[in-house]
Amino acid sequence: MAAGKLVCVQDYEDYARKHLSKSAWDYFSSGADDEQTLRENQAAFRRIRLKPRMLRDVSTRDLTTTILGEKVDFPVCIAPTGLHEFAWQDGSLCMMKAAASMNVCMTLPTFATSTPKELVDVAPSALKWFQLYVTRERDFMKRLIQHVEKLGYKALVITIDVPVVGNRRAMTRDGFHVPPHIKISNFGDELKRKYAFPADATDPSLSWKDIAWFQSVTSMPIVLKGVMTSEDAKMAVQHGVQAVWVSNHGGRQLDSVPATIEVLPEVVRAVGGRVEVYMDGGIRQGTDVMKALALGARAVFVGRPPLWGLAHSGEEGVRHVLQILKDELSLAMALSGCKKIKDINRSLLQHENELAKL
């Protein structure tokens, strides 16, 4: 089936469900425990309504914005997801080339199947961030961080919501393991021998005092990924990070936490414009992007949708998924009376709870 035959992100997800191996599907799609948060990430968007304005001359629309001072063509970027080769050969490189062709940011995960240098080689001028799982191996982390900085990566995204790995029942039932043919390029042979799976190396002792250590080993802006409360958002600002990323890890860590779109407003209020705010979780269409921007997100990051595109047709599939989200956002802007990203604000939104009061 050609990419052009699929018209929305759901079409790609349906394709991936049918064609990926059960182990790959469970790894990419599963959530923690009862998967309540996994479902809520999408369901919460449906409870928010749009209130469009008319007669605004939307004959031209500008979707460009900046993240940490770098221009992107539209505010939808690629979130870090691991083991891309579960979906497609050279999956990380395909993700990078698709992001570069659409002029958006890709965040390379620690558990990528290609090295940071390989991404630079296929897309030298593209905007690249690096996501770090904090391990007990500080020397390893220091070398890795300084390596990606020298390669030109523009930000260090520190995932803070994995002191230990969540309980993903589908993967446990499968007896999940990384297939021998899939390489985790950023994890050296010594660490692979030391830990059964790289996630086993995560450091449960990570705390706010460690932020200063990261700042001492890099001059890259630091983004904290996994912020879900106003208290932690304020702490992030106090510790001098450059951005916070609202995320519940796609519902894969602690189940029963709120959807990210529900938490976003309090985080935005807490930082008060002092740092940029991003979010991921449950974004499947352009109206979802618009709602997140209206609630104060500078940009959104998508994790699973690019994976569904990757599973379908590699680079072409990822690019088409991004194009769908871009086109849907542009259409939503036109139909809501917004000519540019800055026109998108909270006055466009109404929650279903407000409707119940009428």
Steps between C-alpha positions, in 0.01 A plus 500: 500500500649835395538770762259722308216253564517566872337829596539534878719384785240241603535336157872456563440363848253246363757392241774464762276293727438254217855477366744535790600191693313454827816572697568822308137613524489437874828684552390808307133516597468373855456702815543431869271282711132548396604756235259759639743786436581366153131528407449831679779672307279485192158514667580828680541680168145398402364678808634833377293684240612763250321837474594637156500867403378610156571769238870512580659476149687172526600492133862454609620324812843490664571189706865578576627544854820459701609261773796609709568763234509256206242534224269211412246501217217396730478421873485120476832323566610141552517370858761243605388140457732203521577198284393649167626194314213305652292690243736551204860434403714807579195641672681777689657628179162494326351703786781753472472540125125546522534764774766680297284503187215658699735738687399393849705378794581137565594386849739205479436255784765335713365166378531591132602247239736748332780708647486879542771528233296297250209743539731794438634329189154453342370846598791732586303823533180363656392596851592218737456460876630210709293322765679348797390228737696563817705194589724414792797524263594868525822473300307339216239775510758775505675358194171455316373851582823667394513286186157612379576861587812491281289353220270804509196375690314805628347384829528231765162350591525327837223249566417528869201267536686167487676448834378145443316351205119487510300177502406431138296184517488428127879497483524283811259247352708493183821447693631802313866514402694695242545275194864421418484679163407833661792703623473771766769719357558734795546221755856369496592133524613539861159629611317240292690230688431665834123552461244254362318780320618862483197620696631294792780755531270791589593682818230513772713738705461783245397824674494875451858534621614308190384777266808701594720207394341490156545876467868456589570256216316673214412843368198364311162626620340250735139386457338298778261241356242350733373805690140444613443749784525872559733430794755321281463763228595771752792289623622462143503877455681547832768254386565695183381265228395650169174312440258253654327222311163385631492123459371189673720282280210409273320336791787252538622584851256577784144411408204716613687830467315774309515545126773741397257745339325528839827579680634740237311814619630482858857447381474797265369716784772381734790594272343836415679537167847459652570181302341334200247221553452199272274198528438155360232238553185411305550733203345338195364787289544866421225614734689333786804708410289815495355427843847447649628824348193685626576378852854635486724235344777646286502181294382142525700183453353180358632154577274221380362664180844511331552138603179402322622683191838331530337157519311571179764638265808619684605858433208559263250388762646721774506797267137442400389476863669834570345649186155383610540672837629815334213512251244430770641776720494745209138407427400534865664842509312611188168380635564665838609840367873470573758630249809422706600290798485799737129538420428168669398568860274381776202704380456234230430226755206379706503193723202268500454569872419859407234374260333310785447828687304662217 
